[in-house]
Amino acid sequence: MMRAILKFCLLLMPMLAGNAFAQSIAMAPAQLVEDFKPGVPFEYSLAVQNKSDGPVELHVQITDFWYNDKNEKVFNAPGTSPRSAANWIQFVPERFVVQGGATQKLRAVVTPPLDARGGYYAVLFVESKPVASANKTDDGRQIFTNMRIGCLVLLTAKNSAEYNVSLDDLKLVPPGENQGLKLSFSINNESNTHIFPQARLAILTPDHQLIGKAEGEAKRFLPGQKDTMKVEWNGDLKAGEYTAVLSLVYAGNHVETRQVAFAVPANRAGN
């Protein structure tokens, strides 16, 4: 069964920063995660809402979704990035008008190839027609503005995901009088699909008693992507020896575990 993860957020990209928009639009979902059967077309629905009073003329654009060497999202031309799904997707309709206060339903038809394996990615943009604003440039020329909102698309071919995640470079800062415990680490997603790992931290005494635990926020990693994560715990520890147990949970029941021994000196103890 196909599954979708909806995130309530907007990707707003004004043509000219610092100017208010007369238009106001929103799209749901803002992120779509689907499992698909290779060679079998499927479709999903999106909704574009016009929150302004007047009609808004919109058009659809589909681009690749990948990352650069700074781990920044990049939206390249369809088919130019690794594991592109942009050329598989067609919007219906591609151009439309949404009346003030109304919502327009869209269909995205996806036709994956038979040999698809692992994860594939794209972003679906809906962009409004530029309209004149009340502002002008210093030399008197009219300023035009528009809005663009996007839905990230993360697709995985069923029964083809191969997971290989490395967890390294653990760095732990013990808690002190004015700070909590901080644990950072690096992740290399060598899988053939995306993951959303979440860090879970447990703090144990020498006799294995649990005295603290914390969770970090989940983070998206595309195939081949390397980045850092962290988890923090804001409790107090007495002076002594401890073990921090890090569990990285991803893709359902996959877990990577590491342990870090640390000490809290008497002059840094919180109590």
C-alpha positions in Angstrom: 0.0 0.0 0.0 1.3 3.4 -0.9 1.9 5.7 2.1 2.2 9.4 2.4 3.8 11.6 5.0 2.4 15.0 5.2 4.3 17.9 6.7 2.6 21.2 7.4 5.0 23.7 6.0 5.3 26.1 3.0 8.2 26.6 0.7 7.9 30.3 -0.2 10.3 31.8 -2.8 9.6 35.4 -3.7 11.0 36.8 -6.9 12.0 40.0 -5.0 12.8 39.7 -1.3 11.6 42.3 1.2 8.2 43.0 -0.6 4.8 42.0 0.7 2.7 39.8 -1.6 -0.9 40.7 -2.6 -1.2 37.0 -3.4 -1.4 34.3 -0.7 -1.4 30.6 -1.7 -0.8 27.3 0.1 -0.4 23.7 -1.1 -0.8 20.4 0.7 1.0 18.1 1.1 4.3 19.9 1.3 6.2 16.5 1.3 5.1 13.2 -0.2 6.8 9.9 0.6 5.6 7.0 -1.5 6.4 3.3 -2.2 5.7 2.3 -5.8 5.7 -0.9 -7.9 8.2 -0.5 -10.8 6.5 -0.3 -14.2 3.1 0.4 -12.7 1.7 4.0 -13.1 0.1 5.6 -10.1 -1.2 9.0 -9.1 -1.7 11.1 -6.0 -3.7 14.3 -5.3 -2.6 17.7 -4.1 -4.6 20.8 -3.1 -3.8 24.4 -3.8 -5.6 27.0 -1.7 -5.9 30.7 -2.6 -6.0 32.6 0.6 -6.3 36.0 -1.1 -9.5 37.8 -2.1 -8.9 37.8 -5.9 -8.2 35.1 -8.4 -4.7 33.8 -8.9 -3.3 32.4 -12.1 -0.9 29.5 -11.5 1.3 27.1 -13.5 3.2 23.9 -12.5 6.9 23.2 -12.8 8.6 19.9 -12.0 12.4 19.8 -11.2 14.9 17.4 -9.7 15.5 17.3 -6.0 19.0 16.6 -4.8 21.7 18.2 -2.6 25.1 19.9 -3.1 28.4 19.6 -1.3 27.1 21.9 1.4 24.1 19.7 2.0 21.8 22.4 0.6 18.7 21.4 -1.3 19.1 22.0 -5.1 16.4 22.0 -7.7 18.0 21.2 -11.1 16.5 20.6 -14.5 14.6 17.4 -14.8 16.8 14.3 -15.4 20.1 16.1 -14.6 20.5 14.9 -11.0 21.2 11.5 -9.6 18.1 9.4 -9.0 15.7 11.9 -10.7 12.0 11.2 -10.8 11.1 14.5 -12.4 10.6 13.1 -15.9 8.2 10.4 -14.5 5.6 13.0 -13.3 2.9 14.9 -15.1 0.6 17.4 -13.5 -3.1 17.6 -14.4 -3.9 20.5 -15.0 -0.6 22.2 -15.7 -2.1 25.7 -15.8 -5.2 26.9 -13.9 -6.8 29.8 -12.0 -7.9 29.6 -8.4 -10.6 32.0 -7.3 -10.3 34.0 -4.1 -10.9 31.9 -1.0 -11.2 28.7 -3.2 -9.2 25.4 -3.4 -8.1 23.7 -6.6 -7.4 19.9 -6.7 -4.5 18.7 -8.8 -3.5 15.2 -9.9 0.1 14.1 -10.2 0.4 11.1 -12.5 3.6 9.1 -12.0 4.9 6.5 -14.6 8.0 4.8 -13.1 10.2 2.6 -15.3 10.2 -1.2 -14.9 13.9 -1.3 -13.9 13.5 1.3 -11.0 15.4 0.2 -7.8 15.8 2.2 -4.6 14.8 5.8 -4.1 14.0 8.6 -6.7 13.3 12.3 -6.1 11.7 15.4 -7.5 10.0 18.6 -6.4 6.6 19.9 -7.7 6.4 23.7 -7.8 3.2 25.7 -8.2 4.1 29.3 -9.2 1.8 32.3 -9.5 1.8 34.8 -12.4 3.8 38.0 -11.4 1.6 40.9 -10.5 2.4 44.5 -9.9 3.0 45.6 -6.3 2.5 49.0 -4.8 6.3 49.5 -4.6 8.7 50.9 -7.2 12.4 50.9 -7.7 14.5 53.9 -6.9 14.4 55.0 -10.5 10.6 54.7 -10.7 10.2 51.3 -12.3 7.3 49.1 -11.3 8.1 46.1 -9.0 6.4 42.8 -9.8 6.1 39.9 -7.3 4.9 36.3 -7.3 4.9 33.3 -5.1 6.2 29.7 -5.5 5.3 26.8 -3.3 6.6 23.3 -3.5 6.0 19.7 -2.6 9.0 17.4 -2.1 8.6 14.0 -3.7 10.5 11.0 -2.3 9.7 7.7 -4.0 11.0 4.2 -3.3 10.6 1.1 -5.5 8.9 -1.6 -3.4 11.1 -4.5 -2.2 14.3 -2.9 -3.5 15.6 -0.8 -0.6 19.1 -1.7 0.5 20.2 0.0 3.7 23.8 0.7 4.7 24.2 3.5 7.2 27.5 4.3 9.0 27.6 6.3 12.3 30.9 7.9 13.2 32.8 10.8 14.8 30.9 10.7 18.1 31.7 13.8 20.2 30.3 14.1 23.7 30.3 17.2 25.9 29.4 16.3 29.6 26.8 18.4 31.4 28.1 21.3 33.4 26.6 23.9 35.7 25.4 26.1 32.8 24.9 23.5 30.0 23.4 20.1 29.4 25.0 17.1 27.8 25.6 17.3 24.1 26.3 14.4 21.8 27.1 15.0 18.1 27.9 12.5 15.4 28.2 12.0 11.6 26.0 9.9 9.4 26.8 8.5 6.0 23.7 7.2 4.2 25.2 4.6 1.8 21.8 3.1 1.2 20.1 3.2 -2.2 17.2 5.2 -0.8 16.4 7.9 1.7 16.1 7.6 5.4 14.8 9.7 8.3 17.0 8.6 11.2 16.1 9.6 14.8 18.7 9.7 17.6 17.8 8.3 21.0 20.1 8.7 24.0 20.2 6.8 27.2 22.5 7.7 30.1 23.6 4.8 32.4 25.4 4.5 35.7 28.3 2.0 36.1 25.8 -0.5 37.5 23.6 0.0 34.3 20.9 2.0 35.9 19.1 4.4 33.5 19.1 7.9 34.9 18.4 10.0 31.8 17.1 9.8 28.3 16.5 12.1 25.3 15.4 12.1 21.7 16.7 14.2 18.8 14.7 15.4 15.8 14.5 13.1 12.8 16.5 14.3 9.8 16.2 13.5 6.1 19.2 11.8 4.3 19.1 11.1 0.6 21.3 8.3 -0.9 25.0 9.0 -0.5 24.3 12.1 1.7 26.7 12.8 4.6 25.8 15.1 7.4 25.9 15.5 11.2 23.2 15.1 13.8 23.0 15.8 17.5 21.0 15.0 20.6 21.0 16.9 23.9 20.0 16.1 27.5 19.4 19.0 30.0 19.3 17.1 33.2 21.9 17.2 36.1 24.4 14.5 36.9 26.5 14.0 40.1 30.2 13.7 39.8 31.1 10.2 38.6 31.5 7.8 35.7 28.7 7.3 33.1 28.0 5.7 29.8 26.0 7.4 27.0 24.2 4.9 24.7 23.2 6.3 21.3 20.6 4.4 19.3 20.0 5.6 15.7 16.7 4.3 14.5 15.7 4.4 10.8 13.6 2.7 8.2 11.3 1.0 10.7 13.3 -1.5 12.7 16.9 -0.7 11.6 19.1 0.4 14.5 22.7 1.5 14.8 24.1 1.6 18.4 27.2 3.2 19.9 28.4 3.7 23.5 30.5 6.6 24.9 32.0 6.5 28.3 32.4 9.9 30.1 33.0 11.4 33.4 31.5 14.4 35.3 34.2 16.1 37.4 33.3 17.2 40.9 33.8 20.9 40.0 31.3 20.6 37.1 28.6 18.6 38.7 25.2 20.1 38.6 24.4 19.1 42.2 
